[in-house]
Amino acid sequence: MTNILVGDLHEQFGDIDIYLFDQLLRGRIAAGMRVLDMGCGAGRNLVHLLRSGFEVFGVDADPAAIRSVQSLASRLAPQLPSDNFRVAPVEADTFPEAFADVVISSAVLHFARDDAEFTAMLRGTWRVLRPGGLFFCRLASSIGMEQQVRPIAGRRHRLPDGSDRYLVDAELLTALTQEMGGRLLDPLKTTVVQDQRCMTTWVVRKNRLS
């Protein structure tokens, strides 16, 4: 019985990020919303949304990833146009400004090479979110591992697991939230994986126009 249940859950939700699943459970991502995954990869976070009839869109710089997510969508939501999923860097995508009710950025921004690229990627992601919309972001940080990461240049660091990442911290994310015109919906939440790496969840509501 347990194996059947687990299989059913995986079929319905795929390999969704557990913190994105939390946003679904809390009703912040609801039927009728337009969802854009910026850096969607092969669509690991889109399975449930496609199955449930959401208006889903995706951007990724990797053509193979877009082909994969288009194939996934053709099976789970054949009514969606293939053009909903586009090959482009997140800092230069072709979707209009204030396009989506929900924008997902999962394990994308920490691949920035430097401050300029990080800022461009974040601005490109933020601009497609409508006022009042939800920004869900997961990215690598130094929070809780300040002494274990080794600076390379600027905010680029070598992690104990051997990878190089652009690392944010709580001060930067708090400042960016205010500068962009948003407010934190949840406290910043960071998962430290056995002193090897850490990921922070950053959930922001974009302020409505006054």
N, C-alpha and C positions, 0 to 999 in steps of 0.2 A: 504493500500500500504506500509506504514512504517513497519507494523508488518511482512509482507511478506519479505521485504528487510532485516530486522534484522534476521529473521529466516534463510534466504539464507546465510547471512554472517556467522552466527553461524555454519551452516552446513559445510561451506567451511573452516572456520578457527578454529572452536572449541573454547576452552577457552585460546587461545594463549596469552602469556604475551604481553602487548601492546608495550613494548620496543623492543621485538623481532620482532613484526609486523613492527615496524619502520625500522628495518634492512632489512626486505623484501621489503618494499616500496622504500627504497633507493638503491635497486639492489645489496646489498652486499651478499645476499644469493640467488643465481640464479640457474636456471635449469642446470643439469649436475654435480652439486656439491655433494660430499659425506658428509652427516651430521650425526654427532654422538652426541646424547644427554646423557651426563654423569650425572646420577641421574634422569632418565626420568620419574619416577613415572608411572602413567597409560597412559602417552602420551599426556598430555594436550597441549604441544607445537608442536606436530608432525602431527596434523590432516591435515593441509594444505600441508605440505611436502609430506605426504603419498598420498594424493589425486592428487598431481601434478607430481608424478612420480620421486621424488627425490630418491636417494639411501640413505635410512635411517637406522640408527643403534641406539641402546640404551643399557644402562647399568643401573641397579639398584640393590641394596642389598636386596630388598624385593621381594621374589618369587611371591607373589600375584600381585604386580605391573607389573612384567614382563609378567605374564599370561594375565593381562588386556591389555597391549600394544601389545602383540602378537595377541590377539583377534581383537583389533582395526586394526592392520596391515592386518590381514587375510581378513577383510571386505573391506578396502580401497585400499590395494595394495597387492593383493594375490600373485603377482609374487615374492615378497620378501621372502627369506627363514626365517623360524622362528628363526634360529640361529643368525639372525641379532640383536636379543634382548636377552641379557644375564644377568643372576643373578651373580652379583659380586659387591664388594665395589669399589668405583671410584679410590681408591688408589692402587687397585690390579686387574684391569680388564685384560681381555685376548686379547684385540685388539692390533695389532702391533704398533710400534712407527711410528709417522708421517703418520697415517692412514687416517685422515679426513681433508676435506677442511674447514669445520665449526665444532666447538665444542661448545655445549650449556651446561652451568652449571647454572641452574635456581633454586634458593632457596635450595642449597645443602651445600655449604662450611661453612655456619654459624652453622651447626650442629657439627662441630669439637669440641672435648672436650678440646683441648689444642693446644699449638703452634706446637707440633710434629705432631699431627693428621692433623691439618690444612695444614701444609707444605706437608705431604704425599698425602693428597687429591688433593691439587693444582698441585703438580708435576705429579701425576697420570693422571690428567685431561689434563695438558699441553703437556705431552709427546706424546699423540695420535694426536696432531695437526701438520699438515705438515708445513714446512717453507712457509711463504706467506699466511697462513690460518687465519681465523677469529675466535677469542675466544669471545663468548658472555657470560657474567656472571652477575647474579643478586644475591646479598647477603646482609645480614643485616649489618648495620654499625652504628657508633656513630655520624656520620656527621649531624650536626644540632640539636643533642639531647645530647650533651656531659654532660649537667648538670642533665638530667633526668634519665640516666642509672646508675645502681649501680654495681660497681665491685664485682665479686665473687672470681675469681682467674685468674691472667693473663689477657687475653682478653675475658674471659667469663664474661658476665654481665647479670644482671636481668633487663629486660625492664619494662616500666610502664604497659604493657599489661599482665605482670606476667610470660612471657616466659623467658627462659635462652638461650642466644645465644653467639657465638663467634663473636665479633664485630671488624670489620676493620675500618680504617680511611683513609683519603685522603693521608696522608704521607706514610702509609704502601702500599697502592695500587700503588702509583706512584713509590715507590722504587721497588716493586715486578715486575712491568712492565719492568723496566730497567734490573733488575737482571735476569729475565727469558729470555730476548732477544726479547723484543717486543716494540711496540709503541702504544700509545693511539690513537684510531681512532676518538673518541668523548671525550669531557670533561666528567669527572665523573658527573653523574646525580643522585641526591638523592631525593626520595619522602618521606616526613615526614607525617605520618598518625595521625593527631590530637594529637600529642605529646604522642603517645602510642608506636610507633615503626617506623623504617625507613629502606628503602631498597635502595641500591646504584646499579646503572648500570655501569658495567666496560666492555668496548669493546676494544679489543686489536688485532692488526695485528702482527703475529709472523714474526720476521725478516727472510728474505731469507738467505740461506747460502752464505757466501762470497767466 
